[in-house]
Amino acid sequence: MDKNSNTAGAKHWAWVWQNDDATFITITDNKAQRSITENFEKGFENAVLVHDCWRSHFNTNALSHQICIAHLLRELNYLSEKHNHKWSKVCKTLLITALDLKRKMNQVVISQQALNVKL
């Protein structure tokens, strides 16, 4: 994931990689593949790389690639609003429903774990 920023009048990008245990941030003057390979020479052989479809992300070695759900929803919004595509509305509803079900499932699991805690 990257964010465009402005450093001393020149464009720079903050690259952020994160997992459950750590966050790694670096600043570069480009969005090229070399910005990734300079930090992660072997890529992410054992990880799913979630990203926003930038070419350098797709060119990064990874176990698998996933497009960020927030970016997918944004694109589906665009297609629905700009072109009134019915399928994009259906896809958006499907993704939102899946996210809601996942949240509810997590709440049930947390509740069950709380009930099983021995005091």
C-alpha positions as CSV (number, residue, x, y, z in Angstrom):
1,M,0.0,0.0,0.0
2,D,1.4,3.4,-0.7
3,K,0.4,7.0,-0.1
4,N,1.5,10.0,-2.2
5,S,3.1,12.7,-0.1
6,N,5.1,15.8,-0.7
7,T,8.6,16.2,0.8
8,A,10.5,19.4,0.3
9,G,8.6,20.1,-2.9
10,A,9.3,16.7,-4.5
11,K,6.9,13.8,-4.7
12,H,7.7,10.9,-2.4
13,W,5.7,7.8,-1.4
14,A,5.3,6.2,1.9
15,W,5.3,2.5,1.4
16,V,3.6,0.5,4.2
17,W,3.8,-3.3,4.7
18,Q,2.0,-4.8,7.7
19,N,1.1,-8.1,9.2
20,D,-0.4,-9.1,12.5
21,D,2.9,-8.5,14.3
22,A,4.7,-5.6,12.7
23,T,4.4,-2.5,10.5
24,F,7.3,-1.5,8.2
25,I,7.3,2.0,6.6
26,T,9.8,3.4,4.1
27,I,9.8,6.6,2.1
28,T,10.9,6.6,-1.6
29,D,11.0,9.1,-4.4
30,N,9.2,6.6,-6.8
31,K,6.5,4.0,-7.1
32,A,8.7,1.6,-9.1
33,Q,9.3,-2.1,-8.5
34,R,12.8,-1.3,-7.1
35,S,11.2,0.4,-4.1
36,I,9.8,-3.0,-3.1
37,T,12.8,-5.1,-4.0
38,E,15.2,-2.9,-2.2
39,N,13.3,-3.6,1.0
40,F,12.1,-7.1,0.3
41,E,14.5,-8.8,-2.1
42,K,12.6,-12.1,-2.2
43,G,9.2,-10.5,-2.1
44,F,6.6,-12.3,0.1
45,E,7.0,-16.0,-0.8
46,N,4.9,-17.1,2.2
47,A,2.3,-14.3,2.3
48,V,-0.7,-13.0,0.5
49,L,0.0,-9.5,-0.7
50,V,-3.0,-7.2,-0.4
51,H,-2.8,-4.2,-2.6
52,D,-4.4,-1.5,-4.8
53,C,-3.5,-3.0,-8.2
54,W,-0.4,-0.9,-8.8
55,R,1.8,-2.7,-11.4
56,S,4.8,-3.0,-9.0
57,H,2.6,-4.8,-6.5
58,F,1.5,-7.4,-9.1
59,N,5.1,-7.8,-10.2
60,T,6.1,-8.6,-6.6
61,N,6.8,-12.2,-5.8
62,A,4.1,-13.4,-3.3
63,L,2.3,-16.6,-2.4
64,S,-0.8,-14.9,-3.7
65,H,-2.3,-11.5,-4.4
66,Q,-5.5,-10.0,-3.2
67,I,-6.9,-6.6,-4.2
68,C,-7.8,-4.4,-1.2
69,I,-11.5,-4.6,-0.5
70,A,-11.7,-0.8,0.1
71,H,-10.3,-0.3,-3.4
72,L,-12.7,-2.8,-4.9
73,L,-15.6,-1.0,-3.3
74,R,-14.4,2.3,-4.5
75,E,-14.2,1.0,-8.1
76,L,-17.6,-0.6,-7.8
77,N,-19.0,2.8,-6.6
78,Y,-17.5,4.5,-9.6
79,L,-18.9,2.0,-12.1
80,S,-22.4,2.2,-10.4
81,E,-22.4,6.0,-10.4
82,K,-20.7,6.7,-13.7
83,H,-22.1,3.9,-15.9
84,N,-25.1,2.6,-13.8
85,H,-23.9,-1.0,-14.2
86,K,-26.2,-3.4,-12.4
87,W,-23.6,-6.0,-11.9
88,S,-21.3,-3.6,-10.0
89,K,-24.2,-2.9,-7.6
90,V,-24.7,-6.6,-7.1
91,C,-20.9,-7.1,-6.5
92,K,-20.8,-4.2,-4.0
93,T,-23.8,-5.7,-2.1
94,L,-22.1,-9.1,-2.1
95,L,-18.8,-7.7,-0.7
96,I,-20.6,-5.6,2.0
97,T,-22.7,-8.6,3.0
98,A,-19.7,-10.8,3.3
99,L,-17.8,-8.2,5.4
100,D,-20.9,-7.9,7.7
101,L,-21.1,-11.7,8.1
102,K,-17.4,-11.9,8.9
103,R,-17.8,-9.2,11.6
104,K,-20.8,-11.1,13.1
105,M,-18.9,-14.4,13.0
106,N,-16.0,-12.8,14.8
107,Q,-18.3,-11.4,17.5
108,V,-19.8,-14.9,18.0
109,V,-16.3,-16.4,18.3
110,I,-15.2,-13.7,20.8
111,S,-18.4,-14.2,22.8
112,Q,-17.9,-18.0,22.9
113,Q,-14.3,-17.5,24.0
114,A,-15.4,-15.2,26.8
115,L,-17.9,-17.8,28.0
116,N,-15.2,-20.4,28.1
117,V,-12.8,-18.4,30.2
118,K,-12.4,-19.9,33.7
119,L,-12.1,-17.4,36.5
